[in-house]
Amino acid sequence: MKKKFLLIATLAATMFMTGCGEVNMGYLDGEKLMDAPQIKAIREEGETKLQEAEAQVTADLTAKQNASDEEKQQAQMEAQRKLMGIQQAYSSQIKQKLDSALADIVKSKNVDVVIDNSASQKVLFKGGIDLTEDVLNKLQ
């Protein structure tokens, strides 16, 4: 709900700043983009790295069975930081790939605003330019 309000407010601000002229709006299906070959490769690599890290964390924590409660807690916190770092690194790679592909398409199609219009969270019901296939093609 908050996301939709923010999106509508951003859209209104964009129209206000452009003098209520015509705004070229584009949309894409973010869920569909997660199946693009380049994105899928990054996701699979990230999942593999996370599984490897989780196995290492489990082994490390098992080795600390006889440690003090404080040492165990410290090891668990360190393990969580490590796993979150891996997850954030791969999420960042995905975002960079998507942003790069989208930037070229937005420029070529002269689009002012792009929104995520995934099937599970429809925001735009009429109008706009569907950029999903163009981004998918760019991410082959």
DSSP file (Angstrom, degrees, kcal/mol; ACC not computed):
  #  RESIDUE AA STRUCTURE BP1 BP2  ACC     N-H-->O    O-->H-N    N-H-->O    O-->H-N    TCO  KAPPA ALPHA  PHI   PSI    X-CA   Y-CA   Z-CA
    1    1 A M     >        0   0    0      0, 0.0     4,-2.2     0, 0.0     5,-0.2   0.000 360.0 360.0 360.0 -46.6    0.0    0.0    0.0
    2    2 A K  H  >  +     0   0    0      1,-0.2     4,-2.4     2,-0.2     5,-0.2   0.880 360.0  54.4 -62.2 -38.8    2.8    2.4    1.0
    3    3 A K  H  > S+     0   0    0      1,-0.2     4,-2.2     2,-0.2    -1,-0.2   0.908 108.5  47.8 -63.1 -43.7    4.7    1.4   -2.2
    4    4 A K  H  > S+     0   0    0      2,-0.2     4,-2.7     1,-0.2    -1,-0.2   0.904 111.2  50.7 -65.6 -41.4    1.7    2.3   -4.4
    5    5 A F  H  X S+     0   0    0     -4,-2.2     4,-2.6     1,-0.2    -2,-0.2   0.926 111.2  48.6 -61.2 -44.8    1.2    5.6   -2.7
    6    6 A L  H  X S+     0   0    0     -4,-2.4     4,-2.4     1,-0.2    -1,-0.2   0.898 111.6  50.0 -61.8 -41.4    4.9    6.5   -3.1
    7    7 A L  H  X S+     0   0    0     -4,-2.2     4,-2.5     2,-0.2    -2,-0.2   0.922 111.6  47.3 -63.4 -45.3    4.6    5.5   -6.8
    8    8 A I  H  X S+     0   0    0     -4,-2.7     4,-2.6     1,-0.2    -2,-0.2   0.902 112.3  50.4 -64.2 -40.9    1.5    7.7   -7.4
    9    9 A A  H  X S+     0   0    0     -4,-2.6     4,-2.4     2,-0.2    -1,-0.2   0.901 111.0  49.0 -63.5 -40.9    3.2   10.6   -5.5
   10   10 A T  H  X S+     0   0    0     -4,-2.4     4,-2.4     2,-0.2    -2,-0.2   0.913 111.5  49.5 -64.0 -43.0    6.3   10.2   -7.7
   11   11 A L  H  X S+     0   0    0     -4,-2.5     4,-2.3     2,-0.2    -2,-0.2   0.919 111.4  48.6 -61.9 -44.9    4.2   10.1  -10.8
   12   12 A A  H  X S+     0   0    0     -4,-2.6     4,-2.3     1,-0.2    -2,-0.2   0.911 111.5  49.9 -62.7 -42.6    2.3   13.2   -9.8
   13   13 A A  H  X S+     0   0    0     -4,-2.4     4,-2.6     2,-0.2    -1,-0.2   0.888 109.4  52.1 -63.6 -39.2    5.5   15.1   -9.0
   14   14 A T  H  X S+     0   0    0     -4,-2.4     4,-1.8     2,-0.2    -2,-0.2   0.919 110.6  47.1 -63.2 -44.1    6.9   14.1  -12.4
   15   15 A M  H  <>S+     0   0    0     -4,-2.3     5,-3.7     1,-0.2     6,-0.4   0.892 112.5  50.6 -65.7 -38.1    3.9   15.4  -14.2
   16   16 A F  H ><5S+     0   0    0     -4,-2.3     3,-1.3     3,-0.2    -2,-0.2   0.916 110.5  48.8 -63.5 -44.2    4.0   18.6  -12.1
   17   17 A M  H 3<5S+     0   0    0     -4,-2.6    -1,-0.2     1,-0.3    -2,-0.2   0.805 109.3  52.3 -68.7 -29.2    7.7   19.1  -12.9
   18   18 A T  T ><5S-     0   0    0     -4,-1.8     3,-0.7    -5,-0.2    -1,-0.3   0.323 122.9-104.5 -89.5   9.9    7.2   18.6  -16.6
   19   19 A G  T < 5 -     0   0    0     -3,-1.3    -3,-0.2     1,-0.2    -2,-0.1   0.825  63.4 -69.9  76.1  30.6    4.4   21.2  -16.6
   20   20 A C  T 3 <S+     0   0    0     -5,-3.7    -1,-0.2    -6,-0.2    -4,-0.1   0.716  99.3 140.3  56.6  22.2    1.6   18.7  -16.8
   21   21 A G    <   -     0   0    0     -3,-0.7     2,-0.3    -6,-0.4    -1,-0.1   0.002  65.3 -53.0 -76.3-168.1    2.7   17.9  -20.4
   22   22 A E        -     0   0    0     -4,-0.1     2,-0.5    -3,-0.1    -1,-0.2  -0.545  53.3-158.5 -74.2 130.1    2.8   14.5  -21.8
   23   23 A V        -     0   0    0     -2,-0.3     2,-0.9    -3,-0.1    88,-0.1  -0.946  11.7-139.8-110.8 123.7    4.7   12.0  -19.8
   24   24 A N        -     0   0    0     -2,-0.5    88,-2.7    86,-0.2    89,-1.8  -0.744  25.9-165.6 -84.5 111.6    6.0    8.9  -21.5
   25   25 A M  E     -a  113   0A   0     -2,-0.9   104,-2.2    87,-0.2     2,-0.3  -0.831   8.1-172.5-104.8 134.0    5.5    6.1  -19.1
   26   26 A G  E     -ab 114 129A   0     87,-3.7    89,-2.0    -2,-0.5     2,-0.3  -0.866   1.9-170.5-117.9 156.5    7.1    2.7  -19.4
   27   27 A Y  E     -ab 115 130A   0    102,-2.7   104,-3.3    -2,-0.3   105,-0.5  -0.969   2.6-170.9-142.1 159.6    6.5   -0.4  -17.3
   28   28 A L  E     -a  116   0A   0     87,-1.9    89,-3.3    -2,-0.3     2,-0.9  -0.976  30.6-115.3-147.4 160.9    8.0   -3.8  -16.9
   29   29 A D     >  -     0   0    0     -2,-0.3     4,-1.6    87,-0.2     3,-0.3  -0.835  25.4-170.8 -99.8  98.0    7.3   -7.1  -15.3
   30   30 A G  H  > S+     0   0    0     -2,-0.9     4,-0.8     1,-0.2    -1,-0.2   0.818  84.6  56.6 -59.8 -33.8   10.1   -7.4  -12.7
   31   31 A E  H >4 S+     0   0    0      1,-0.2     3,-0.6     2,-0.2    -1,-0.2   0.906 106.6  49.5 -65.4 -40.9    9.1  -11.0  -11.9
   32   32 A K  H >4 S+     0   0    0     -3,-0.3     3,-1.6     1,-0.2    -1,-0.2   0.849 103.7  60.5 -65.9 -34.6    9.6  -12.0  -15.6
   33   33 A L  H >< S+     0   0    0     -4,-1.6     3,-1.7     1,-0.3    -1,-0.2   0.748  88.1  72.1 -67.4 -23.0   13.0  -10.3  -15.7
   34   34 A M  T << S+     0   0    0     -4,-0.8    -1,-0.3    -3,-0.6    -2,-0.2   0.654  94.1  56.5 -67.4 -13.0   14.3  -12.6  -13.0
   35   35 A D  T <  S+     0   0    0     -3,-1.6    -1,-0.3    -4,-0.2    -2,-0.2   0.399  77.1 120.6 -97.2   1.3   14.2  -15.4  -15.7
   36   36 A A  S <> S-     0   0    0     -3,-1.7     4,-3.4     1,-0.1     5,-0.3  -0.414  75.4-116.9 -63.8 141.6   16.5  -13.5  -18.1
   37   37 A P  H  > S+     0   0    0      0, 0.0     4,-2.2     0, 0.0   103,-0.2   0.866 112.2  45.8 -51.1 -46.6   19.6  -15.6  -18.9
   38   38 A Q  H  > S+     0   0    0    101,-2.0     4,-1.7     2,-0.2     5,-0.1   0.898 117.3  44.4 -66.2 -39.1   22.1  -13.0  -17.4
   39   39 A I  H  > S+     0   0    0    100,-0.3     4,-2.7    -6,-0.2    -1,-0.2   0.908 112.3  51.9 -70.6 -42.3   20.0  -12.5  -14.3
   40   40 A K  H  X S+     0   0    0     -4,-3.4     4,-2.8     1,-0.2     5,-0.2   0.896 107.9  52.5 -61.0 -41.0   19.4  -16.3  -13.9
   41   41 A A  H  X S+     0   0    0     -4,-2.2     4,-2.3    -5,-0.3    -1,-0.2   0.910 110.9  46.7 -62.3 -42.8   23.1  -16.9  -14.1
   42   42 A I  H  X S+     0   0    0     -4,-1.7     4,-2.6     2,-0.2    -2,-0.2   0.922 113.1  49.5 -65.7 -43.6   23.8  -14.4  -11.3
   43   43 A R  H  X S+     0   0    0     -4,-2.7     4,-2.6     2,-0.2    -2,-0.2   0.922 112.0  47.9 -61.3 -44.4   21.0  -15.8   -9.2
   44   44 A E  H  X S+     0   0    0     -4,-2.8     4,-2.2     2,-0.2    -1,-0.2   0.907 112.5  48.5 -64.7 -41.6   22.3  -19.4   -9.6
   45   45 A E  H  X S+     0   0    0     -4,-2.3     4,-2.5    -5,-0.2    -1,-0.2   0.915 112.4  49.7 -63.0 -42.3   25.8  -18.4   -8.8
   46   46 A G  H  X S+     0   0    0     -4,-2.6     4,-2.5     1,-0.2    -2,-0.2   0.903 109.8  50.0 -63.1 -42.2   24.6  -16.5   -5.7
   47   47 A E  H  X S+     0   0    0     -4,-2.6     4,-2.3     2,-0.2    -1,-0.2   0.891 111.0  49.9 -63.9 -39.3   22.6  -19.5   -4.6
   48   48 A T  H  X S+     0   0    0     -4,-2.2     4,-2.5     2,-0.2    -2,-0.2   0.935 111.7  47.7 -63.7 -46.6   25.6  -21.8   -5.0
   49   49 A K  H  X S+     0   0    0     -4,-2.5     4,-2.6     1,-0.2    -2,-0.2   0.890 111.8  50.8 -62.2 -39.3   27.8  -19.4   -3.0
   50   50 A L  H  X S+     0   0    0     -4,-2.5     4,-2.9     2,-0.2    -1,-0.2   0.910 109.8  49.6 -65.3 -41.6   25.2  -19.1   -0.3
   51   51 A Q  H  X S+     0   0    0     -4,-2.3     4,-2.2     2,-0.2    -2,-0.2   0.916 112.5  47.7 -62.9 -42.6   24.9  -22.9    0.0
   52   52 A E  H  X S+     0   0    0     -4,-2.5     4,-2.2     2,-0.2    -2,-0.2   0.921 113.7  47.3 -62.9 -43.6   28.7  -23.3    0.2
   53   53 A A  H  X S+     0   0    0     -4,-2.6     4,-2.8     1,-0.2    -2,-0.2   0.893 110.4  52.1 -66.5 -39.4   28.8  -20.5    2.8
   54   54 A E  H  X S+     0   0    0     -4,-2.9     4,-2.6     2,-0.2    -1,-0.2   0.896 109.2  50.2 -63.5 -39.6   26.0  -22.1    4.8
   55   55 A A  H  X S+     0   0    0     -4,-2.2     4,-2.1     2,-0.2    -2,-0.2   0.914 112.8  46.7 -63.7 -42.3   27.8  -25.4    4.8
   56   56 A Q  H  X S+     0   0    0     -4,-2.2     4,-2.7     2,-0.2    -2,-0.2   0.906 111.9  50.7 -65.4 -41.8   31.0  -23.7    6.1
   57   57 A V  H  X S+     0   0    0     -4,-2.8     4,-2.8     2,-0.2     5,-0.2   0.918 109.6  50.5 -62.3 -43.8   29.0  -21.8    8.7
   58   58 A T  H  X S+     0   0    0     -4,-2.6     4,-2.3     1,-0.2    -1,-0.2   0.915 112.0  47.6 -60.5 -43.5   27.4  -25.0    9.9
   59   59 A A  H  X S+     0   0    0     -4,-2.1     4,-2.0     2,-0.2    -2,-0.2   0.916 112.8  48.8 -63.8 -43.1   30.8  -26.7   10.2
   60   60 A D  H  X S+     0   0    0     -4,-2.7     4,-0.8     1,-0.2    -2,-0.2   0.912 112.9  46.8 -63.6 -42.6   32.3  -23.7   12.0
   61   61 A L  H  < S+     0   0    0     -4,-2.8     3,-0.4     1,-0.2    -1,-0.2   0.865 110.6  52.5 -69.0 -35.3   29.4  -23.6   14.5
   62   62 A T  H >< S+     0   0    0     -4,-2.3     3,-1.4    -5,-0.2    -1,-0.2   0.885 105.7  55.1 -65.8 -37.6   29.6  -27.3   15.1
   63   63 A A  H 3< S+     0   0    0     -4,-2.0     3,-0.4     1,-0.3    -1,-0.2   0.735 103.4  56.9 -67.0 -21.4   33.3  -27.0   15.8
   64   64 A K  T ><  +     0   0    0     -4,-0.8     3,-1.8    -3,-0.4    -1,-0.3   0.121  68.7 117.7 -97.3  21.3   32.4  -24.4   18.5
   65   65 A Q  T <  S+     0   0    0     -3,-1.4    -1,-0.2     1,-0.3    -2,-0.1   0.852  79.5  44.7 -54.9 -37.5   30.1  -26.7   20.4
   66   66 A N  T 3  S+     0   0    0     -3,-0.4    -1,-0.3    -4,-0.2    -2,-0.1   0.365  93.0 108.4 -91.8   5.2   32.4  -26.5   23.5
   67   67 A A  S <  S-     0   0    0     -3,-1.8    -3,-0.0     1,-0.1     2,-0.0  -0.267  79.5 -88.8 -77.1 167.8   32.8  -22.8   23.3
   68   68 A S     >  -     0   0    0      1,-0.1     4,-2.5     4,-0.0     5,-0.2  -0.281  38.2-107.3 -70.9 163.3   31.3  -20.4   25.7
   69   69 A D  H  > S+     0   0    0      1,-0.2     4,-2.6     2,-0.2     5,-0.2   0.877 121.5  53.4 -59.6 -37.8   27.8  -18.9   25.1
   70   70 A E  H  > S+     0   0    0      2,-0.2     4,-2.4     1,-0.2    -1,-0.2   0.913 109.3  47.4 -65.1 -42.5   29.4  -15.6   24.2
   71   71 A E  H  > S+     0   0    0      2,-0.2     4,-2.4     1,-0.2    -2,-0.2   0.887 112.2  50.4 -66.2 -39.1   31.7  -17.2   21.7
   72   72 A K  H  X S+     0   0    0     -4,-2.5     4,-2.3     2,-0.2    -2,-0.2   0.927 111.5  47.6 -63.4 -44.8   28.9  -19.1   20.1
   73   73 A Q  H  X S+     0   0    0     -4,-2.6     4,-2.4     1,-0.2    -2,-0.2   0.905 111.4  51.0 -63.2 -41.5   26.8  -16.0   19.9
   74   74 A Q  H  X S+     0   0    0     -4,-2.4     4,-2.4     1,-0.2    -1,-0.2   0.915 110.5  49.4 -60.8 -43.8   29.7  -14.1   18.3
   75   75 A A  H  X S+     0   0    0     -4,-2.4     4,-2.2     1,-0.2    -2,-0.2   0.879 110.5  50.4 -64.9 -38.9   30.2  -16.9   15.8
   76   76 A Q  H  X S+     0   0    0     -4,-2.3     4,-2.3     2,-0.2    -1,-0.2   0.907 110.9  48.6 -66.2 -41.3   26.5  -16.9   14.9
   77   77 A M  H  X S+     0   0    0     -4,-2.4     4,-2.3     2,-0.2    -2,-0.2   0.913 112.0  49.0 -64.3 -42.3   26.5  -13.1   14.4
   78   78 A E  H  X S+     0   0    0     -4,-2.4     4,-2.3     1,-0.2    -2,-0.2   0.898 110.5  51.6 -63.2 -40.5   29.6  -13.4   12.2
   79   79 A A  H  X S+     0   0    0     -4,-2.2     4,-2.5     2,-0.2    -2,-0.2   0.908 109.4  49.5 -63.5 -42.9   27.9  -16.1   10.2
   80   80 A Q  H  X S+     0   0    0     -4,-2.3     4,-2.6     2,-0.2     5,-0.2   0.906 110.6  50.4 -63.0 -41.8   24.8  -14.0    9.6
   81   81 A R  H  X S+     0   0    0     -4,-2.3     4,-2.3     2,-0.2    -2,-0.2   0.914 110.8  49.7 -61.8 -42.3   27.0  -11.1    8.5
   82   82 A K  H  X S+     0   0    0     -4,-2.3     4,-2.0     2,-0.2    -2,-0.2   0.934 113.1  45.1 -63.3 -46.6   28.8  -13.3    6.1
   83   83 A L  H  X S+     0   0    0     -4,-2.5     4,-2.3     1,-0.2    -2,-0.2   0.900 113.7  49.6 -65.5 -41.2   25.6  -14.7    4.5
   84   84 A M  H  X S+     0   0    0     -4,-2.6     4,-2.8     1,-0.2    -1,-0.2   0.879 108.4  54.4 -65.6 -36.8   24.0  -11.3    4.3
   85   85 A G  H  X S+     0   0    0     -4,-2.3     4,-2.2    -5,-0.2    -2,-0.2   0.912 109.3  47.0 -62.3 -42.9   27.1   -9.9    2.6
   86   86 A I  H  X S+     0   0    0     -4,-2.0     4,-2.1     2,-0.2     5,-0.2   0.936 113.3  48.8 -63.2 -46.0   27.0  -12.6    0.0
   87   87 A Q  H  X S+     0   0    0     -4,-2.3     4,-2.1     1,-0.2    -2,-0.2   0.909 112.4  47.9 -61.8 -43.0   23.3  -12.1   -0.6
   88   88 A Q  H  X S+     0   0    0     -4,-2.8     4,-2.4     2,-0.2    -1,-0.2   0.876 108.3  55.3 -66.3 -37.6   23.7   -8.3   -0.9
   89   89 A A  H  X S+     0   0    0     -4,-2.2     4,-1.8     1,-0.2    -1,-0.2   0.926 112.1  42.0 -62.5 -44.7   26.6   -8.7   -3.3
   90   90 A Y  H  X S+     0   0    0     -4,-2.1     4,-2.1     2,-0.2    -1,-0.2   0.855 112.6  53.4 -73.5 -33.5   24.6  -10.8   -5.7
   91   91 A S  H  X S+     0   0    0     -4,-2.1     4,-2.4    -5,-0.2    -1,-0.2   0.893 108.7  51.4 -63.8 -39.0   21.5   -8.6   -5.3
   92   92 A S  H  X S+     0   0    0     -4,-2.4     4,-2.4     2,-0.2    -2,-0.2   0.894 107.9  51.4 -65.3 -40.5   23.7   -5.6   -6.2
   93   93 A Q  H  X S+     0   0    0     -4,-1.8     4,-2.3     2,-0.2    -2,-0.2   0.917 110.4  49.1 -61.9 -43.2   25.0   -7.4   -9.3
   94   94 A I  H  X S+     0   0    0     -4,-2.1     4,-2.6     1,-0.2     5,-0.2   0.931 111.1  49.6 -62.3 -45.8   21.4   -8.1  -10.5
   95   95 A K  H  X S+     0   0    0     -4,-2.4     4,-3.0     1,-0.2     5,-0.2   0.909 110.2  50.8 -60.9 -42.5   20.4   -4.5   -9.9
   96   96 A Q  H  X S+     0   0    0     -4,-2.4     4,-2.4     2,-0.2    -1,-0.2   0.917 111.0  48.2 -62.3 -43.5   23.3   -3.2  -11.9
   97   97 A K  H  X S+     0   0    0     -4,-2.3     4,-2.3     2,-0.2     5,-0.2   0.939 115.0  44.8 -61.3 -47.6   22.5   -5.5  -14.8
   98   98 A L  H  X S+     0   0    0     -4,-2.6     4,-2.7     1,-0.2     5,-0.2   0.923 113.7  49.3 -63.9 -45.0   18.9   -4.5  -14.8
   99   99 A D  H  X S+     0   0    0     -4,-3.0     4,-2.4    -5,-0.2    -1,-0.2   0.902 111.9  49.2 -61.6 -41.7   19.7   -0.8  -14.5
  100  100 A S  H  X S+     0   0    0     -4,-2.4     4,-1.4    -5,-0.2    -2,-0.2   0.938 114.1  43.9 -64.1 -48.3   22.2   -0.9  -17.3
  101  101 A A  H  X S+     0   0    0     -4,-2.3     4,-1.4     1,-0.2    -2,-0.2   0.907 116.0  48.2 -63.9 -41.8   19.9   -2.7  -19.7
  102  102 A L  H  X S+     0   0    0     -4,-2.7     4,-3.0    -5,-0.2     5,-0.3   0.869 103.9  60.5 -68.6 -37.0   16.9   -0.5  -18.8
  103  103 A A  H  X S+     0   0    0     -4,-2.4     4,-2.0     1,-0.2    -1,-0.2   0.903 105.4  47.9 -59.2 -42.9   18.9    2.7  -19.1
  104  104 A D  H  X S+     0   0    0     -4,-1.4     4,-2.3     2,-0.2    -1,-0.2   0.916 115.0  44.9 -64.3 -42.9   19.7    2.0  -22.8
  105  105 A I  H  X S+     0   0    0     -4,-1.4     4,-2.2     2,-0.2    -2,-0.2   0.906 111.1  52.4 -69.9 -42.2   16.0    1.2  -23.6
  106  106 A V  H  X>S+     0   0    0     -4,-3.0     5,-2.2     1,-0.2     4,-0.6   0.908 112.2  47.2 -59.6 -42.6   14.6    4.1  -21.7
  107  107 A K  H ><5S+     0   0    0     -4,-2.0     3,-0.7    -5,-0.3    -2,-0.2   0.929 112.9  47.2 -66.1 -45.5   16.9    6.5  -23.6
  108  108 A S  H 3<5S+     0   0    0     -4,-2.3    -1,-0.2     1,-0.2    -2,-0.2   0.816 118.2  41.1 -68.5 -29.6   16.1    5.0  -27.0
  109  109 A K  H 3<5S-     0   0    0     -4,-2.2    -1,-0.2    -5,-0.2    -2,-0.2   0.399 106.3-125.8 -98.1   2.0   12.3    5.0  -26.4
  110  110 A N  T <<5 +     0   0    0     -3,-0.7     2,-0.4    -4,-0.6    -3,-0.2   0.924  45.7 172.0  54.5  51.0   12.4    8.4  -24.7
  111  111 A V      < -     0   0    0     -5,-2.2    -1,-0.2     1,-0.1   -86,-0.2  -0.766  23.7-169.7 -95.2 136.0   10.6    7.2  -21.6
  112  112 A D  S    S+     0   0    0    -88,-2.7     2,-0.4    -2,-0.4   -87,-0.2   0.832  71.8  24.6 -91.2 -37.9   10.3    9.5  -18.6
  113  113 A V  E     -a   25   0A   0    -89,-1.8   -87,-3.7    -7,-0.0     2,-0.4  -0.989  60.8-167.3-134.8 136.9    9.0    7.2  -15.9
  114  114 A V  E     -a   26   0A   0     -2,-0.4     2,-0.3   -89,-0.2   -87,-0.2  -0.992  10.1-176.4-125.4 132.3    9.4    3.4  -15.5
  115  115 A I  E     -a   27   0A   0    -89,-2.0   -87,-1.9    -2,-0.4     2,-0.7  -0.912  31.8-114.2-124.8 154.4    7.4    1.4  -13.0
  116  116 A D  E     +a   28   0A   0     -2,-0.3   -87,-0.2   -89,-0.2   -89,-0.0  -0.788  32.6 177.7 -84.7 118.6    7.4   -2.2  -12.0
  117  117 A N        +     0   0    0    -89,-3.3     5,-0.1    -2,-0.7   -88,-0.1  -0.373  12.9 173.0-120.2  50.1    4.0   -3.6  -13.1
  118  118 A S    >   -     0   0    0      3,-0.3     3,-1.2     1,-0.1   -89,-0.1  -0.189  44.4-114.1 -60.7 151.9    4.4   -7.2  -12.1
  119  119 A A  G >  S+     0   0    0      1,-0.3     3,-0.5     2,-0.1    -1,-0.1   0.833 116.8  53.1 -57.0 -34.7    1.4   -9.5  -12.4
  120  120 A S  G 3  S+     0   0    0      1,-0.3    -1,-0.3     0, 0.0     2,-0.1   0.685 121.0  30.5 -77.6 -17.4    1.3  -10.0   -8.6
  121  121 A Q  G <  S-     0   0    0     -3,-1.2    -3,-0.3     0, 0.0    -1,-0.3  -0.510  78.6-170.6-140.4  69.1    1.3   -6.2   -8.0
  122  122 A K    <   +     0   0    0     -3,-0.5     3,-0.1     1,-0.2    -5,-0.1  -0.397  18.7 158.8 -63.4 132.4   -0.5   -4.4  -10.8
  123  123 A V        +     0   0    0      1,-0.3     2,-0.6    -2,-0.1    -1,-0.2   0.645  63.8  51.1-118.7 -44.6   -0.1   -0.6  -10.6
  124  124 A L        +     0   0    0      1,-0.1    -1,-0.3    -8,-0.0     3,-0.1  -0.879  54.3 171.6-103.7 121.4   -0.7    0.5  -14.2
  125  125 A F        +     0   0    0     -2,-0.6     2,-0.3     1,-0.3    -1,-0.1   0.647  66.5  25.1-103.9 -18.9   -3.9   -0.8  -15.7
  126  126 A K  S    S+     0   0    0      0, 0.0    -1,-0.3     0, 0.0     2,-0.0  -0.995 104.3   4.6-149.8 139.1   -4.0    1.2  -19.0
  127  127 A G        +     0   0    0     -2,-0.3    -3,-0.0     1,-0.2     2,-0.0  -0.221  66.7 103.3  86.2-176.6   -1.5    2.9  -21.2
  128  128 A G  S    S-     0   0    0   -102,-0.1     2,-0.5     2,-0.0  -102,-0.3  -0.025  71.4 -80.5  85.3 167.7    2.2    3.0  -21.0
  129  129 A I  E     -b   26   0A   0   -104,-2.2  -102,-2.7  -101,-0.0     2,-0.7  -0.935  35.6-131.8-110.7 124.5    4.9    1.3  -23.0
  130  130 A D  E     +b   27   0A   0     -2,-0.5     4,-0.2  -104,-0.2  -102,-0.2  -0.670  28.7 173.5 -78.2 115.0    5.8   -2.3  -22.0
  131  131 A L     >  +     0   0    0   -104,-3.3     4,-2.4    -2,-0.7     5,-0.2   0.408  50.1 100.1 -99.8  -1.2    9.6   -2.5  -21.8
  132  132 A T  H  > S+     0   0    0   -105,-0.5     4,-2.8     1,-0.2     5,-0.2   0.916  83.0  44.4 -56.3 -52.3    9.8   -6.0  -20.5
  133  133 A E  H  > S+     0   0    0      1,-0.2     4,-2.6     2,-0.2    -1,-0.2   0.876 112.3  53.3 -64.0 -37.5   10.6   -7.8  -23.7
  134  134 A D  H  > S+     0   0    0     -4,-0.2     4,-1.8     2,-0.2    -1,-0.2   0.922 111.9  44.7 -63.1 -43.4   13.1   -5.2  -24.7
  135  135 A V  H  X S+     0   0    0     -4,-2.4     4,-1.5     2,-0.2    -2,-0.2   0.914 112.2  52.7 -67.4 -42.1   15.0   -5.6  -21.4
  136  136 A L  H  < S+     0   0    0     -4,-2.8     3,-0.4    -5,-0.2    -2,-0.2   0.926 109.5  49.1 -57.8 -44.6   14.7   -9.4  -21.6
  137  137 A N  H >< S+     0   0    0     -4,-2.6     3,-1.2     1,-0.2    -1,-0.2   0.876 109.1  52.5 -62.6 -37.5   16.3   -9.3  -25.1
  138  138 A K  H 3< S+     0   0    0     -4,-1.8    -1,-0.2     1,-0.3    -2,-0.2   0.777 108.0  52.9 -68.3 -26.1   19.1   -7.0  -23.8
  139  139 A L  T 3<        0   0    0     -4,-1.5  -101,-2.0    -3,-0.4  -100,-0.3   0.143 360.0 360.0 -98.2  19.0   19.8   -9.5  -21.0
  140  140 A Q    <         0   0    0     -3,-1.2    -1,-0.2  -103,-0.2    -2,-0.1   0.482 360.0 360.0 -72.6 360.0   20.2  -12.6  -23.3
